[in-house]
Amino acid sequence: MLLFTHPVCIRHSAGPGHPESPQRLASVLQALHGIEDLPIDWREAPRATREQLLLAHTPELVASILDIAIEHQHRIDEDTAMNADSPEAARHAAGAVVAAIDAVMAGEAKRAFCAVRPPGHHATRAQAMGFCLFNSVAVGAAHALARHGLKRVAIIDFDVHHGNGSQDIFWNDPRVMYLSSHQSPLYPYSGEAHERGAGNILNLPLAEGACGQELRELYRSEALPALHAFKPELVLISAGFDGHRLDPLAGLNLEAADYAWLTGELIDLADRHAKGRLVSTLEGGYSLTALRDCSVAHVRALAEADLAASA
């Protein structure tokens, strides 16, 4: 499998004490470098071009991130801020997903993981918010449609927070199925089951305290049948690990094994309908211990499946 990252993604900072800290990615990379028994092809993420960003965002949003001078810190809202390295970090985070999609579409590997930050799924077409500057997975999905001519792309978002930005960007685009399982009520206070878009949006709220058994039953009964019926030609994952029981910003009770199980189900989805093509990108997760454990469980499942497919 392929793993895309870039050093500038660690240098992005929203300020001292912010939960979306550089230590998050540093911990993930340290843990993933410890996977020595499986073949992982590490690659440097390129920058997304302005044209690629404009596939998912308004010119005004792109300009507001890329075309301002930042000396120390620029605050977008109470949760979201940039330092001088943030615009480049956001470009490389989105560029990682674009490059990973190009690589799996070219048959260089079946699966890829993007170990990048800032996260992206709260960024709407016109607004950076919720720690997010550009919506990397949405930029990637839009690129897959425009560049590779795909007709059906699925985005599965298992971050504990609803990906309001991804939903906003693809609200009226039936070529993209956006499926989110998330705690509700919780920031950003969207993602109710009645929010359906053009019939391509499936929100599966979980109550505070929900555990892995409840998540698995929800996917078995609703999410996976809907995804298999959609028959995606490419599977994209917004991989947030803040549903873990140790996470300080939410209240679900998931374990690393639950993420490994879910990853396996999404690998099967990709194998059955998308020639195995699956690209995952890091979103949230604010307990460093849980983030390390869950990232390793997720990437190990992807790499083991890739190894088995090539055997």
Secondary structure, DSSP 4 states (H G I P E B T S, - for coil): -EEEE-THHHH--S-TT-SS-HHHHHHHHHHHHT--SS--EEEEPPPPPHHHHTTTS-HHHHHHHHSS--SS-EESSSS-EE-TTHHHHHHHHHHHHHHHHHHHHTTS-SEEEE--SS--TT--SS--BTTBSS-HHHHHHHHHHHHH--S-EEEEE-SSS--HHHHHHTTT-TTEEEEEEEESS-TT----TT--TTTTEEEEEE-TT-BHHHHHHHIIIIIHHHHHHH--SEEEEEE--TTBTT-TT---BB-HHHHHHHHHHHHHHHHHHSTT-EEEEE-----HHHHHHHHHHHHHHHHHHHHHHH-
